[in-house]
Structures are given as structure tokens and as C-alpha cells.
Amino acid sequence: MLSSVNYKDENIKTIFIHIVAVILLFSPQVNAINVISNITAETTTLSVTQLRRIYSMRQVHWQNGIPIVVYVLASKNPLHQQFCREQLRLFPYQLDRIWHKLTFSGYGVAPIEVATESELIHAVKSTKGAIGYVENSLEVKDVNIIKIDD
């Protein structure tokens, strides 16, 4: 009796492992994210804390005094959600709440939302002091790629 229970447990484990393997095989691949800035920002490295301060609109100027212009994708965009979780270590709804609070209180403005990554790249390239994020698989030129330190 005992051996038949172990046999069933082993079968269940094997089936479970195969199901997980198939799910992972067919799930969309998640790419890493590059944080990019306009070349006028003159910044190549930010800490997670600094990046979070920028995206929560608490840091509004670069070290060289140029105003920061923040660009984002829509909150429902998978890349935006990944950026919030992995880079900012926040949930997207937490960031939305911060922006709404600033906007409705009159103490600040929300970031500028763009529809696509190509629009975001163009906006960052052409806006002095701009910052944004893209999949690292995209070829970006004429912008700073900012390294994020833990």
C-alpha cells in the first residue's frame, strides 16, 4: 500500500514538472529594460532610489540643473508594468497614486504618457532633460543609456 502511494506521488510530481516546463517554453520572453535619457542629462548611472525619486516626481532637476522631463508608457502596457516592478520596485498602481496625488493637490504634474516605445525614444531624443525606458533589444542612438545600481 505504501509503495503505491509513493508511485502516485512521483507520477504527480513528474506531470507537474512537465506542465511547468511547457508553460515556460511557450510563455513570452521577458526582455531587460534600458533606462534612457537625453544627452543633455549628462548622467550615466543612477541608484534605484534616485530613479524612484525621478519617477515619483520628487527629483525634478538633473545634477547639472536641467529640469527632468519624465516620459512613460501607459499603465496597462506590459513594459511599463515590468519597469515598475523590476526597476522601481513598485507596483504600477502605486506610481499612479503618487502621480494622481501630485496632480490633484497642485504640487506637481504627472509624467508625459506616450503610446509606443518608438514615440518614447523620439521624445527622449528631442526633449532636453528627458528620461524614459525601452526594451534593451531595441537599437537606440543619440541618447544616454543609464546604468541602474542597486
N, C-alpha and C positions, 0 to 999 in steps of 0.2 A: 504494500500500500504506500509506504513512504517513498519508494523509488518511483512510482507512477506520478506522485505529486511533484517531485523534482524534475521529472521528464517534462511535465506540463509547464512548469515554471521556466525551464530552459527554452521550450518552444515559444512561449510568450515573449521572452527576452529577445530571441532571435528575430521574431516577427517585428517587434518594436524597433530594433536596430535597423532592420531593412526599411521600414516605413520612414524613419528619420533620415536615413541615407537618401531615399528617393526625394523626400521633401527638400533636403538641402541641395540635391543635384538640380532640381528644377526651379528653385527659388531664384528671384532676380539677384544678380550680384551687386553688392553694395560697394561703391567706389569711395575712396577717401576724398576729402574736401580740401580745396585750397582757399585760403582767405587771401583776397587780393585788394590792393589799394592803388589809388592814383599815384603816379611817380612823385607828385609834389609832397606826399606824406613823408617821404624820406625815412620810412620805418621798415625794417626787415624782420623784426622779432617782437612779439607781444606775449605776455603771460595770459593764462586763461582768465585771471582776474581783470586784467586790462581789457581784454576782448569783451568780457561780460559787461564791464563798465561802459564800453563804447556802445554795445548793442542794447543796453538798458538806458541809453541816452544820459548817462551820468558824466561821462567824459566827452566833452564837446569840442575839444581842440587837440590837435597833434602836438607833439613836443616842440615843434618849430613854430607853433602859434596859429597854424592854418586851421580853420573850422573843419570839423569832421562832418561829412555828408554820408549817412548810412543808407545803403540800398539792400533790399531783401526781396525774396520771392514770396508768393502767397503762403499764408499759414498752412494751408492744406497740401502744399507742394511737398512731395516726399524728400526732396533735397533740403528744403528748409527745415523739415522735421528732424532729419538726420543731423544737420548743422546745429540745431538747438541742443539735441541730446549729446552729441559727441564733442562738439567744440565748446559750447557754452555751458554744458552740463545742466541744462534747464529743459523743462517741457515747453513746447510751443505755446501752450495756453498761459504759462507763467509770463512769458515775454509779452504776449498780447495784453495781459492785465497791466503790466508795467506801462506799456505804451498808452493804453486807454486812460489810465490814471493820470499820466503826464498831460495828455491832450485835454481831457475834460477839466483838469484843475487849472489849466492855463500856464503850467510851469514848463511845458516843453512841447515838442512836436514828435509825432511818430516818424519812423523811417519812411523812405520813399519805396513803395512797392512797385516792382516791375513784373511783367508776365513770364518772361523767359530768361534763360541763362545768357543768351546772346544779347538781349537788351541790357542785362545787368553788366556784362563785360563792357559794352559800348558806353553805358552810363558812367562806369568807374573810370574808363579811359578818358572820357571827355569832361569829367567834373573834378575840379580842383578839390583835393582833400577827401575824395570819396573812398569808401570801403565797401566790399561785398564778398561773396563766396561763390565758388563754382566747383563742379566735379573736377578732380585733378586729371582726369583723362582728356579734358578739353585743352586745346592749344591756346594759350593766352600770351599776347605780346604787348609791349609798351605799358605794362603795369608791374607793380611790385608784388611778388608772392611772399606773403608774410608767414614766417615760421611761428607756430604757437608752442610755447614752452609750458610744461606743467607746473 
